Amino acid sequence: MIRSVSIVPAILTDNKLDYRKQIEQINAFTRRVQIDVTDGIFVPTTTIDITNIWWPKNWEADLHLMAAKPSEYIDTILKLNPSLCILHAEASENLLPIFTKLKEAGIKTGLALLRSTFPGNVKPYIDVVDHVLILACQPGVQGSPADLLQMEKIQLIRNIKPDVEISWDGGANMTNIRALAHADIDVINVGSALAKADNPAQVYEELVAEIDKSGVVL
């Protein structure tokens, strides 16, 4: 029996007008969204500044912060009060005190893993978080292809913390969504397949229908 899998739209942009447009489009068909923010250091690309992001009050917002020193953003994160804040295992500072501050504020904690990061090497982080994100593409770039070999990390993460929520981020589309849905993950983040669609709501419904199909996954 496969898990119930949620498709969560992901927003990554450096343009305030495009950000608003995506917010308005997504608001028509879902309430849980991942918002990607980069610092231009951890990854070379930059998004709109974290101080400029916002979302509707009725949303369940997952904030994915690709930053070398996430502690520099903690005050802003606490003010934004996302449902979930995902930080990178590869950040240049100890994440445990930051996770503690987030938990004290009632914010769920998440850990993102770059393709080169082995889950066993960051077990102390996985032990304490609510969510683990497997980044299966080039970080900070929407539209790059999925590295499906990253699915091997799923069981490694489950061996460390069986009940943790696991998400997949990178290259999810109609060609691979059903295979991902059968891979024992909870959340599939979808970026460019929705952001570049002429009718994002229709594509979202097609993706949902695809993961609900049973049978052989090729």
C-alpha positions as CSV (number, residue, x, y, z in Angstrom):
1,M,0.0,0.0,0.0
2,I,1.5,3.3,-1.0
3,R,1.3,6.4,1.1
4,S,-1.2,9.2,0.5
5,V,0.9,11.6,-1.6
6,S,0.4,15.4,-1.8
7,I,1.4,17.5,-4.8
8,V,2.7,20.8,-3.5
9,P,3.4,23.7,-6.0
10,A,6.8,25.3,-5.6
11,I,7.5,29.0,-6.2
12,L,11.0,30.2,-7.2
13,T,11.3,33.6,-8.9
14,D,13.4,36.8,-8.7
15,N,10.5,38.9,-9.9
16,K,7.9,40.4,-7.6
17,L,5.2,40.6,-10.3
18,D,5.8,37.0,-11.3
19,Y,5.6,36.0,-7.6
20,R,2.2,37.6,-7.2
21,K,1.0,36.0,-10.4
22,Q,2.0,32.6,-9.3
23,I,0.4,33.2,-5.9
24,E,-2.9,34.1,-7.5
25,Q,-2.8,31.1,-9.9
26,I,-2.0,28.6,-7.2
27,N,-4.6,30.0,-4.8
28,A,-7.3,28.7,-7.3
29,F,-6.5,25.1,-6.6
30,T,-4.5,24.4,-3.5
31,R,-3.6,25.8,-0.1
32,R,-0.2,24.2,0.6
33,V,2.7,25.7,-1.3
34,Q,6.5,25.6,-1.0
35,I,8.3,29.0,-1.4
36,D,11.9,28.8,-2.4
37,V,14.3,31.6,-1.2
38,T,18.0,31.8,-2.1
39,D,20.7,34.0,-0.7
40,G,23.0,34.2,-3.8
41,I,25.8,32.6,-1.7
42,F,24.7,29.0,-1.0
43,V,23.6,28.8,-4.6
44,P,24.6,31.4,-7.2
45,T,21.1,32.3,-8.2
46,T,19.0,34.8,-6.3
47,T,15.3,35.0,-5.7
48,I,13.2,37.8,-4.4
49,D,14.4,38.8,-1.0
50,I,12.9,37.0,2.0
51,T,11.6,40.3,3.3
52,N,9.4,40.6,0.2
53,I,7.7,37.2,0.3
54,W,4.1,36.8,1.5
55,W,1.2,34.4,1.1
56,P,-2.5,34.3,1.8
57,K,-3.5,33.8,5.4
58,N,-5.3,30.6,4.7
59,W,-2.2,28.9,3.2
60,E,0.0,26.2,4.7
61,A,3.3,27.7,3.6
62,D,6.5,25.6,3.5
63,L,9.5,28.0,3.4
64,H,12.6,26.4,1.7
65,L,15.6,28.6,2.6
66,M,18.7,27.9,0.5
67,A,21.1,30.0,2.6
68,A,24.7,29.5,3.9
69,K,23.9,31.1,7.3
70,P,20.2,30.6,8.0
71,S,20.6,32.1,11.5
72,E,20.9,35.5,9.8
73,Y,17.3,35.1,8.7
74,I,15.7,33.7,11.9
75,D,14.0,37.0,12.9
76,T,12.3,37.3,9.5
77,I,11.3,33.7,9.5
78,L,9.7,34.0,12.9
79,K,7.8,37.1,11.7
80,L,6.6,35.3,8.6
81,N,5.6,32.3,10.7
82,P,5.5,29.6,8.0
83,S,3.9,26.2,8.7
84,L,7.3,24.6,7.9
85,C,10.8,25.9,7.5
86,I,13.3,23.8,5.5
87,L,17.0,24.5,6.0
88,H,19.9,22.9,4.2
89,A,22.1,20.2,5.8
90,E,25.0,21.7,3.9
91,A,24.7,25.2,5.5
92,S,27.9,26.5,7.1
93,E,26.6,26.6,10.7
94,N,25.1,24.3,13.2
95,L,21.4,24.0,12.5
96,L,20.3,22.4,15.8
97,P,20.0,25.7,17.8
98,I,18.0,27.2,14.8
99,F,15.6,24.1,14.8
100,T,15.1,24.6,18.5
101,K,14.1,28.3,18.0
102,L,11.7,27.4,15.2
103,K,10.1,24.6,17.3
104,E,9.7,27.0,20.3
105,A,7.8,29.3,17.9
106,G,5.5,26.5,16.8
107,I,7.1,26.2,13.3
108,K,7.7,22.7,12.0
109,T,11.3,22.0,11.0
110,G,12.7,20.5,7.8
111,L,16.0,19.4,6.4
112,A,17.0,19.6,2.7
113,L,19.6,17.4,1.2
114,L,21.7,18.2,-1.9
115,R,22.3,15.4,-4.3
116,S,25.8,14.8,-2.9
117,T,24.6,14.5,0.7
118,F,24.3,11.0,2.3
119,P,21.5,10.8,4.8
120,G,23.6,8.9,7.3
121,N,26.0,11.7,7.5
122,V,23.4,14.1,8.8
123,K,21.5,11.7,11.1
124,P,21.6,14.1,14.1
125,Y,19.6,16.6,12.0
126,I,17.1,14.0,10.7
127,D,16.5,12.7,14.2
128,V,15.0,16.1,15.3
129,V,13.2,17.4,12.2
130,D,9.6,16.9,11.1
131,H,10.4,16.8,7.3
132,V,13.2,15.8,5.0
133,L,13.4,17.3,1.5
134,I,15.3,15.3,-1.2
135,L,16.6,17.9,-3.7
136,A,16.9,16.0,-6.9
137,C,18.0,18.8,-9.3
138,Q,20.3,21.7,-9.5
139,P,19.5,23.9,-6.5
140,G,18.0,27.3,-7.1
141,V,17.2,26.6,-10.7
142,Q,13.6,25.7,-11.7
143,G,13.2,23.4,-14.7
144,S,16.3,21.3,-14.4
145,P,15.7,17.5,-14.9
146,A,15.1,15.1,-12.1
147,D,17.9,12.8,-10.9
148,L,15.8,9.7,-10.2
149,L,18.7,8.0,-8.6
150,Q,18.0,10.2,-5.6
151,M,15.1,7.9,-4.8
152,E,17.7,5.6,-3.2
153,K,17.8,8.1,-0.3
154,I,14.2,7.4,0.7
155,Q,14.7,4.1,2.4
156,L,17.9,5.4,4.0
157,I,15.9,8.3,5.6
158,R,13.1,5.9,6.7
159,N,15.7,3.7,8.4
160,I,16.8,6.7,10.5
161,K,13.3,8.1,11.2
162,P,10.4,6.0,9.8
163,D,7.6,8.5,10.5
164,V,9.3,11.7,9.1
165,E,7.5,13.4,6.3
166,I,9.6,13.1,3.1
167,S,9.3,15.4,0.1
168,W,10.8,15.3,-3.4
169,D,11.9,18.5,-5.1
170,G,13.2,18.6,-8.6
171,G,11.9,17.8,-12.1
172,A,8.6,16.3,-11.2
173,N,6.2,16.2,-14.2
174,M,3.7,13.9,-15.9
175,T,6.5,11.6,-17.1
176,N,7.7,10.6,-13.6
177,I,5.0,11.7,-11.1
178,R,3.5,8.2,-10.8
179,A,6.9,6.5,-10.2
180,L,7.6,9.1,-7.5
181,A,4.2,8.6,-5.9
182,H,5.0,4.9,-5.6
183,A,8.4,5.5,-4.0
184,D,7.3,5.9,-0.3
185,I,7.3,9.6,-0.1
186,D,4.7,12.0,1.2
187,V,5.1,15.2,-0.8
188,I,6.0,15.9,-4.4
189,N,6.9,19.5,-5.0
190,V,6.2,20.7,-8.5
191,G,7.7,23.9,-9.9
192,S,8.2,24.5,-13.6
193,A,5.6,22.0,-14.7
194,L,3.0,24.3,-13.1
195,A,4.7,27.7,-13.3
196,K,5.3,27.4,-17.1
197,A,1.9,25.9,-17.9
198,D,-0.7,27.8,-19.8
199,N,-3.4,26.4,-17.4
200,P,-1.7,25.5,-14.1
201,A,-5.0,24.4,-12.5
202,Q,-5.6,21.9,-15.3
203,V,-2.0,20.5,-15.1
204,Y,-2.4,20.2,-11.3
205,E,-5.5,18.1,-11.7
206,E,-3.8,16.0,-14.3
207,L,-0.9,15.3,-12.0
208,V,-3.3,14.4,-9.1
209,A,-5.1,12.0,-11.4
210,E,-1.9,10.4,-12.5
211,I,-0.7,9.6,-9.0
212,D,-4.0,8.1,-8.2
213,K,-3.6,5.5,-11.0
214,S,-2.7,1.9,-10.0
215,G,-0.9,-0.7,-12.0
216,V,2.6,-1.1,-13.5
217,V,4.9,1.9,-13.2
218,L,7.2,1.9,-16.2
